[in-house]
Amino acid sequence: MSLVRLAAGAVAASTIAGSALAADLAPTPYVAAAPVFSWTGFYVGIDGGFGGGVVDGDTIFIQPPITIGGFTVPGSVSTLHTSNRTGGFIAGGQVGYNYQLPNNIVVGLESDGQWSDVKESEHEIAASTTPTLRFTDLRIGLDWFGTTRLRLGYALGRFLPYITGGVSYGQVTASGSQLVSGAAGTVFGSASTTHAGWTAGAGAEYAVTDNISLKAEYLFVQLPGVSGSEVGFAPPVVGSFTTGTFGTNIVRAGLNWRFGGFGAGPVVATY
């Protein structure tokens, strides 16, 4: 009877040992790593801010020689120069794409369009006594503008500082009026021109969620000026106006909605 019990004990011990060995040889379940945050993907957004700068302008009065009763009045050209400070609000939207490299450098392309109320905050009036008494008023404004820019940044997790630069385009409007003694009273003229220029700046963006990010940005936008003639002078007297380049400093904040590859980093399995 003792032999039977001994054999049963041996079988039980063998079974337990085999189960333990089988447990030791079982594969370890894999654990998926958390998704790696990425700035890669398309986005659209809205923005708003303020723009301001200084624009130079000139009004020109030309009086050719005039002969009256055998007496000739010498001709003359008179130019009045003014420096005009501009300011106003802007609002618009943007669309773009980012691609994050393995070394955390982020390259992207962005285009935006802006409504603009950037214009002269103070109308300057100048006077000249050569050759005649003259008053002039030159108004300058930026009706709308847009930019298409490259962006280069470095991802610090959800924080993305960047520099940016590219082309700008927009409509500059100017109007001038002159009151010249002895020259048909006050005359007016205006012109609007759509130009292309350049822009450069820097900014930073922070991803609040995987789909929503906030940004703050500074841009300098420069566009060529505009010129036009002023009608109403009695012939042969003529008048005109011209502005220098329209440069404005833009400070704005925005909100972007991201989709596509945003937040979709690789998942790594460990064994």
C-alpha positions in Angstrom: 0.0 0.0 0.0 2.9 2.3 0.8 4.2 1.7 -2.8 0.9 2.9 -4.3 1.0 6.1 -2.2 4.6 6.6 -3.1 3.9 6.3 -6.8 0.9 8.7 -6.6 3.0 11.3 -4.8 5.6 11.0 -7.5 3.1 11.6 -10.2 1.6 14.6 -8.4 5.0 16.2 -7.9 5.8 15.7 -11.6 2.6 17.3 -12.7 3.2 20.3 -10.5 6.8 20.7 -11.7 5.6 20.5 -15.4 3.0 23.1 -14.8 5.5 25.5 -13.3 7.9 24.9 -16.1 5.2 25.6 -18.7 4.3 28.8 -16.9 8.0 29.9 -17.1 8.1 29.2 -20.8 4.9 31.1 -21.7 5.4 34.4 -23.8 5.2 37.7 -22.0 2.2 39.8 -23.1 3.2 42.9 -25.2 2.4 46.3 -23.9 1.7 49.0 -26.5 3.6 52.3 -25.9 1.7 55.5 -25.8 1.3 57.3 -29.1 4.1 59.8 -29.9 2.8 63.3 -30.4 3.5 64.7 -33.9 2.9 68.0 -35.6 2.5 66.3 -39.0 -0.8 67.1 -40.8 -3.0 69.6 -42.4 -4.8 72.4 -40.5 -7.2 75.3 -41.0 -7.8 78.2 -38.7 -8.8 81.8 -37.9 -6.8 84.8 -36.6 -7.0 88.4 -35.7 -4.7 91.2 -34.6 -3.3 94.7 -35.2 -1.0 96.3 -37.8 0.9 99.5 -37.9 3.8 101.4 -39.4 4.9 104.5 -41.2 4.4 105.3 -44.9 6.0 108.2 -46.7 4.1 110.2 -49.4 4.5 113.1 -51.8 2.1 115.4 -53.5 3.5 117.2 -56.6 2.4 120.5 -58.2 3.7 121.3 -61.7 3.2 124.8 -63.2 4.7 125.2 -66.7 5.9 128.6 -67.9 2.9 130.9 -68.7 3.1 133.9 -71.0 0.5 136.7 -70.3 0.6 139.9 -72.4 4.2 139.4 -73.4 5.3 138.7 -69.9 6.4 135.1 -69.1 5.9 133.6 -65.6 8.6 131.0 -65.0 7.5 127.5 -64.6 8.1 125.6 -61.4 7.7 122.2 -59.7 6.8 121.9 -56.0 6.9 118.7 -54.0 5.6 118.3 -50.5 6.7 115.3 -48.5 4.8 113.8 -45.6 5.5 110.9 -43.3 2.2 109.2 -42.3 1.7 106.8 -39.4 -0.7 103.9 -40.0 -2.6 101.6 -37.7 -5.7 99.4 -37.6 -7.1 96.0 -37.0 -6.9 92.9 -39.2 -8.9 89.6 -39.2 -8.8 86.5 -41.4 -7.9 82.8 -41.7 -5.2 80.4 -42.8 -4.6 76.9 -44.1 -1.4 75.0 -44.0 0.5 71.7 -43.7 3.3 70.6 -41.3 5.7 67.7 -41.5 7.7 66.7 -38.4 11.1 65.0 -39.1 12.6 62.3 -36.8 14.9 64.9 -35.3 11.9 67.1 -34.2 12.4 69.7 -36.9 9.1 70.8 -38.4 8.8 72.2 -41.9 5.6 73.6 -43.2 3.8 75.8 -45.8 1.0 78.2 -44.8 -1.2 80.7 -46.8 -3.5 83.3 -45.2 -5.9 86.0 -46.3 -6.7 89.1 -44.2 -9.3 91.9 -44.1 -7.5 95.0 -43.1 -8.4 98.3 -41.6 -4.7 99.5 -41.5 -4.7 103.1 -42.6 -3.5 106.5 -41.6 -4.3 107.3 -38.0 -3.6 111.0 -38.6 -3.9 113.0 -41.8 -1.1 115.4 -42.2 -1.6 118.7 -43.9 1.3 120.7 -45.2 1.7 124.1 -46.8 4.1 125.7 -49.2 4.6 129.3 -50.3 6.8 128.3 -53.4 5.5 129.0 -55.9 2.0 129.6 -54.3 0.1 128.9 -51.2 -0.7 125.2 -51.2 -2.5 122.8 -48.8 -2.3 119.1 -49.3 -3.9 116.0 -47.7 -2.7 112.5 -48.5 -4.6 109.4 -47.3 -3.1 105.9 -47.4 -4.6 102.6 -46.5 -4.3 98.8 -46.8 -7.6 97.3 -47.9 -6.7 93.6 -47.7 -3.6 91.4 -47.9 -2.4 87.8 -47.8 0.8 85.8 -47.5 2.2 82.5 -48.6 5.1 81.4 -46.4 7.4 78.6 -45.5 7.6 77.8 -41.8 10.6 76.2 -40.0 10.3 75.2 -36.4 11.5 72.8 -33.7 9.0 70.7 -31.8 9.3 70.7 -28.0 6.5 68.2 -27.5 3.3 70.2 -27.8 5.2 73.6 -28.1 6.4 74.7 -31.5 8.5 77.9 -31.9 9.1 78.8 -35.6 10.4 81.3 -38.1 8.6 82.1 -41.3 9.0 84.0 -44.6 7.7 84.3 -48.1 5.6 86.4 -50.4 2.9 88.9 -49.6 0.2 90.5 -51.8 -2.5 93.0 -51.2 -4.3 96.2 -52.2 -3.0 99.6 -51.3 -5.3 102.6 -51.7 -4.2 106.3 -51.7 -6.0 109.5 -52.3 -4.7 113.1 -52.4 -6.3 116.5 -52.5 -4.6 119.9 -53.0 -5.8 123.5 -52.6 -3.6 125.8 -54.6 -4.2 129.6 -54.7 -5.0 130.7 -58.2 -5.3 127.1 -59.6 -9.0 126.2 -59.8 -9.6 125.6 -56.1 -9.3 122.2 -54.5 -8.6 119.2 -56.7 -8.7 115.5 -55.9 -7.4 112.1 -57.1 -7.3 108.5 -55.9 -5.9 105.2 -57.0 -5.8 101.6 -55.8 -3.3 99.0 -56.8 -2.8 95.3 -56.0 0.9 94.5 -55.6 3.1 91.6 -54.5 5.9 92.0 -52.0 7.6 90.1 -49.2 7.0 89.1 -45.6 9.0 87.6 -42.8 8.5 87.0 -39.1 8.4 84.5 -36.2 5.9 82.9 -33.9 5.0 80.0 -31.5 2.2 77.5 -31.4 0.9 75.3 -28.6 -1.3 72.2 -29.0 -4.0 72.4 -26.4 -5.5 69.1 -27.6 -4.6 66.6 -30.3 -6.7 68.7 -32.7 -6.7 72.3 -31.4 -3.7 74.6 -31.2 -3.2 78.2 -30.3 -0.6 80.5 -31.9 0.9 84.0 -31.6 2.8 85.5 -34.5 4.7 88.6 -35.6 5.0 89.5 -39.3 6.5 92.4 -41.2 4.6 92.8 -44.5 5.9 95.1 -47.2 4.2 96.1 -50.5 5.0 98.6 -53.2 3.3 102.0 -53.1 0.7 103.6 -55.4 0.6 106.8 -57.4 -2.1 108.7 -59.3 -3.0 112.1 -60.8 -5.2 114.8 -59.4 -7.8 116.2 -61.7 -9.3 119.7 -61.8 -6.3 122.0 -62.3 -6.7 124.5 -65.0 -4.4 123.6 -68.0 -1.5 123.5 -68.2 -1.1 123.2 -64.4 -1.1 119.5 -63.2 -0.9 117.7 -59.9 -0.2 114.2 -58.7 0.6 112.1 -55.7 2.8 109.1 -55.0 3.5 106.9 -51.9 6.6 105.0 -50.8 6.5 101.3 -50.0 3.8 100.3 -47.6 5.4 98.5 -44.7 3.3 97.3 -41.7 4.1 95.4 -38.5 1.5 92.7 -37.9 0.9 91.2 -34.5 -1.8 88.5 -34.3 -3.1 85.5 -32.5 -4.9 82.5 -34.0 -6.6 79.2 -33.5 -6.0 76.2 -35.7 -8.0 73.0 -36.1 -5.7 70.1 -37.1 -6.5 66.8 -38.8 -4.8 64.1 -40.8 -1.6 62.9 -39.1 -1.9 65.2 -36.1 -1.1 63.2 -32.9 -0.7 59.9 -34.8 2.8 58.8 -33.8 4.1 55.2 -34.2 3.0 52.5 -31.7 5.9 50.3 -30.6 5.2 46.8 -29.1 7.6 45.3 -26.5 8.0 41.6 -25.7 
